[in-house]
Amino acid sequence: MTRIPLHQIESPQVLQDMNLQELEALCEEMRQALIEKVFQTGGHLGSNLGVVELLVGLHSVFDFKRDRLVFDVSHQCYPHKMLTGRYAEFGGLRQTGGISGFCNRAESEYDLLTAGHAGTAISFGHGIAEGLRGSSRDGEDPWVVSFVGDSGFASGVSFEGLTQAADAKARQIVVLNDNEWSIAKSVGALARYLSRIRSSRTLNKVYERLHSLTTKIPRLGQRMDEIGEVIRHVLVPGHVFEELGVNYIGPLDGHDLELVIDSIERAKRLDGPILLHFLTEKGKGYAPAANDPERAHGVKPPTKVPSPANVAARAAAPERKSFTALFSRELLRIAGQDDRVHAITAGMPSGTGLTKFAEQFPERFHDVGIAEQHGVALAGGLATAGKRPVAAIYSTFLQRGFDQVFQEVVLQGERVVFAMDRGGLVGQDGPTHHGVFDLAYLRALPGVVLASPRDEIDLARMLDAGVVGSTSWALRWPRANAHPCLGPEPEFRPELTPGTAERLRSGSDGCVFALGVMVEPALEAAELLAEEGIQLEVWDARFCKPLDVGALAAAGRRHQWMATVEEHALAGGFGSAVTEALADLGLACRVSRHGVPDLFVDHMSSRDEQLVFCGLDPQSLAKAWREMTVHSTPAGISAD
Ligand SMILES: Cc1ncc(C[n+]2csc(CCOP(=O)(O)OP(=O)(O)O)c2C)c(N)n1
């Protein structure tokens, strides 16, 4: 048949009728398309370039309407999206209203798990395999393929899934995409073990070729599966996995399409579970990515040419650095003064701002890989041994380590600083990555201090205070640039004693308590209203826990209405804490809470758009507060 070009592929089933040459040509076309498209919109490049042959191979062997495919993290699912009818939508990748950069159930029946957090594809896949056991009319249970990177594979939950799948003899294939990279280089003993196996690739290649040839000879093929295993054991070192009861095939060149297809076919003939170990090159086919896989993990969207008005506004405004860069700088300063300070990352040294720390203080730096649970427990242990650990974990990923925050840290009365970057809306990554639940899940823990800086100055001060704090501190900041100095210079700011807010503006028409970077739009909204004669009092709450109950009580008595502003879910967040406190005080002040509504906010082209969607921009806040003021009457004051 003549090869169907990529843009005409509406269903992956057409791959089953293509011959090897056609499939190889398709891979080439897909690789070029990936480079072209991802540079237009931004997105994950390196991992996707590395898995083209694996996904073409899988879709040409399996019909994933009958069988099932589950991605781990799923940032490497672009080739899968291209093959499952979404090629034409790549112009809108990660943009408002466009397709997601991750698998998304709402987009396609081929996306089974709306994923973004690593380590779960084997467990989730195992659940599907168990759920489908005995479901097929033809007596053959469907296969479930879990597609996992080497770093996600090394996370604890992957092994929890694998050991159970082995016990249950699940009809499950784990495709291990081993490119030796997480976002940074993969770490840990398992990575070393995989690299030992990797060194046997030449011997294994000889075996695979032999095997591939013999399977083409009728009758010998079946036998070869059996004798092959014996030969392979002689050629290739023993494998931990087989001892666990998992059939292991590999290591295999994941860019040799013929080999990829043959080995998937072979896996189908074995009993599950099977681990198919492929070696791939992150960034394959794009030299700059292959030469620097960490940088090519994600590609930024092209910067738009700013309008002349924006250029002028930017030149007039003080320069802003990212919170990540500022945290990086301040932690280096503090660690230079206090050698008890250790830093922990869960596989994300650059994203969390710890690259320089790792260079400068290697003996005090701990990259635990995608293992937040372990990382937090480790922090508890370090604190017990007299250190001052700073666990730099994105808000969304700290969810994984919540139980360790509870038991190994807070219950022990240990002092750990949690530095939660991406505490807020994240723009293009979308719902799996928004850090909008941390206040809710940490607020319930007795004794934790929850703080959020409004600007560069308070970031440094909060970090200083947290590191010498008498309890654990959790600091949150969003994916944003920090105002260099919002409000008074540091020497005129009140001490950062937990449970104290700072008043930044006076007014008698209503009172606003904002947290973290939301102080800025709150002040801007207040300025907009001041032009109309409405004067608002504005506070930087600084702490979500403990709250400044004294300031709240006084404000609740003085004002007709109050408002809270947070870049966090309204359910259980800062506004909830404030209304609880007012209720405890017996104050029935009207409170308007502004934050992320009770839904999963879609990915959008930018965080700013999401803030507008949530009504967290100055104009929306001003509109809400204008209405509050207009509808409030002195008689409406219900305080005692
Ligand atoms: C629980 C969790 N922690 C951290 C991350 C951040 N993260 C996204 S991709 C990635 C690296 C994934 O590496 P690997 O699993 O080897 O897949 P590859 O990109 O190499 O294909 C990390 C650490 C995450 N997605 N989930």
Ligand as a Chemical Component Dictionary entry (heavy atoms), coordinates in Angstrom:
data_LIG
# 
_chem_comp.id                   LIG 
_chem_comp.type                 NON-POLYMER 
_chem_comp.pdbx_formal_charge   1 
_chem_comp.three_letter_code    LIG 
# 
loop_
_chem_comp_atom.comp_id 
_chem_comp_atom.atom_id 
_chem_comp_atom.alt_atom_id 
_chem_comp_atom.type_symbol 
_chem_comp_atom.charge 
_chem_comp_atom.model_Cartn_x 
_chem_comp_atom.model_Cartn_y 
_chem_comp_atom.model_Cartn_z 
_chem_comp_atom.pdbx_ordinal 
LIG C1  C1  C 0 5.613  12.759 41.436 1  
LIG C2  C2  C 0 6.376  13.617 40.467 2  
LIG N1  N1  N 0 7.509  14.218 40.861 3  
LIG C3  C3  C 0 8.211  14.994 39.986 4  
LIG C4  C4  C 0 7.771  15.165 38.705 5  
LIG C5  C5  C 0 8.508  16.117 37.749 6  
LIG N2  N2  N 1 8.960  15.418 36.551 7  
LIG C6  C6  C 0 8.326  15.509 35.381 8  
LIG S1  S1  S 0 9.020  14.622 34.188 9  
LIG C7  C7  C 0 10.255 14.120 35.210 10 
LIG C8  C8  C 0 11.318 13.219 34.708 11 
LIG C9  C9  C 0 10.745 11.966 34.188 12 
LIG O1  O1  O 0 11.789 11.126 33.807 13 
LIG P1  P1  P 0 11.464 9.688  33.269 14 
LIG O2  O2  O 0 10.398 9.043  34.100 15 
LIG O3  O3  O 0 12.736 8.952  33.142 16 
LIG O4  O4  O 0 10.822 9.972  31.871 17 
LIG P2  P2  P 0 11.539 10.544 30.564 18 
LIG O5  O5  O 0 11.238 12.003 30.507 19 
LIG O6  O6  O 0 13.008 10.306 30.697 20 
LIG O7  O7  O 0 10.928 9.827  29.446 21 
LIG C10 C10 C 0 10.092 14.659 36.486 22 
LIG C11 C11 C 0 11.015 14.471 37.618 23 
LIG C12 C12 C 0 6.577  14.511 38.340 24 
LIG N3  N3  N 0 6.060  14.628 37.119 25 
LIG N4  N4  N 0 5.917  13.738 39.231 26 
# 
loop_
_chem_comp_bond.comp_id 
_chem_comp_bond.atom_id_1 
_chem_comp_bond.atom_id_2 
_chem_comp_bond.value_order 
_chem_comp_bond.pdbx_ordinal 
LIG C1  C2  SING 1  
LIG C2  N1  SING 2  
LIG C2  N4  DOUB 3  
LIG N1  C3  DOUB 4  
LIG C3  C4  SING 5  
LIG C4  C5  SING 6  
LIG C4  C12 DOUB 7  
LIG C5  N2  SING 8  
LIG N2  C6  DOUB 9  
LIG N2  C10 SING 10 
LIG C6  S1  SING 11 
LIG S1  C7  SING 12 
LIG C7  C8  SING 13 
LIG C7  C10 DOUB 14 
LIG C8  C9  SING 15 
LIG C9  O1  SING 16 
LIG O1  P1  SING 17 
LIG P1  O2  DOUB 18 
LIG P1  O3  SING 19 
LIG P1  O4  SING 20 
LIG O4  P2  SING 21 
LIG P2  O5  DOUB 22 
LIG P2  O6  SING 23 
LIG P2  O7  SING 24 
LIG C10 C11 SING 25 
LIG C12 N3  SING 26 
LIG C12 N4  SING 27 
# 
